[in-house]
Amino acid sequence: MEASCSLRSSKFISTPIRPLHHPLSIASTISISVIRDPNFGSSLRLVRRKNRLSIRVSSSDTLVAGSREVVSKKEEDLGDLKSWMHKNGLPPCKVILKEKPSHNEKHRPIHYVAASEDLQAGDAAFSVPNSLVVTLERVLGNETIAELLTTNKLSELACLALYLMYEKKQGKKSFWLPYIRELDRQRGRGQLAVESPLLWSETELAYLTGSPTKAEILERAEGIKREYNELDTVWFMAGSLFQQYPYDIPTEAFTFEIFKQAFVAVQSCVVHLQASLPLEPDIEIFELVVKGSRLHSVTKVSLARRFALVPLGPPLLAYSSKCKAMLAAVDDAVQLVVDRPYKAGESIVVWCGPQPNSKLLINYGFVDEDNPYDRLVVEAALNTEDPQYQDKRMVAQRNGKLSVQVHAGREKEAISDMLPYLRLGYVSDTSEMQSVISSLGPICPVSPCMEQAVLDQLADYFKARLAGYPTTLSEDEAMLTDSNLHPKKRVATQLVRMEKKMLNACLQVTADMIKLLPDVTVSPCPAPYAPLLN
């Protein structure tokens, strides 16, 4: 027995829910209609229907198509994305759509944006009018509702994904069908690699064993699941939006797996707009903090327009960590001004923000081996059983260095920053602790035995992290020379190899510091309350 719930204003609608794991099913339904009336409140009606045959094609509900893509002649006749955009207000531009083979032979080639003519730095490649940009303001029709939803439990990505999922159900009636088809074609992939690991199988996630990124992926997936459970909030709070959709409420119309696929597809192409294009990328504007699956960004653009889906934007544009070009809100359009010269036919790139490779993999399915923002996090936690824990905690909070970001190529700097706070955990004498409290920084008395203990702990920590990977750095490098290596395994191996390089560099810095100790024969100080590294 299955139930469906349809919410409409003064109108009864009964829609059977079809099991989404099978394309053909016979469903016995109880249809529940909630009728809103400003004078009489809400009422319920239950109607039992006899068994009836319902047929559903599963790929019609998600922005990521099925395992084998089939394109009809009618779809081809509709023309490409750029033609549709020109018909609907896109002014003449200096880009074209080209294609390259997919990693999977079952899938069609993917499109990418290339220069249609030679370009110079400072040229405007294209300017997409706001009428062709999907934002929360367009989706919800009310900026107040947008702010309410996105500051409560739902992220911008969830709202945008839900909107496009319902639009796809409209089929040819949807204005956005050509854009949705393009997202289907891209299958949530960036231009440089594969699908986000949020869509990988358990076997494929095992490629990331030993990497903290694996835990991040599982945490992000849990965040998406929590948002799925809150989707019906949009339906009830923005009822006017859904009056045009004769379908069930979100959690009955779409399974979690379908929503997750749509979410990842939107995640791969969402643009974080700012008011104008600066000469240099603004790090503060693009600093992303993930809470569950919410993305936070500080910009001058209103919340309702800050997160946008821009046809001709990503994933049709390639991302680069060193590029300075960004999509920006300019008057009534979203514009791209290139930061370098291009020859006609060359793929155009934009900046992806100061994101480490772990975030690039999760968000866009690629890693950048020249990423200047790549980093690992090393955290030290004071021992709560230490009798002087509160004093040490006060000093640590005052100076804020118990969490250190280790940037590629700057490992020595990171270790040097962290040492004073590790020493803090080894202080046991009360008078020494009072001296530390009265100082401007975490200046701890340093003895040879304390320094030996601190450096030994650091060395053991880096060795343990490296031992957590099933392969060595040299094995990874040998694996990457295999031209037949599976694309997902290749990008995962690239990520863990770069993590291991940073960890090995940290270990080498620590070993060099140990060699500089005045007397390496000194035994490390006993440390009953040593800080915990993770």
Disulfide bonds with the S-S distance in Angstrom:
Cys449-Cys525 1.83
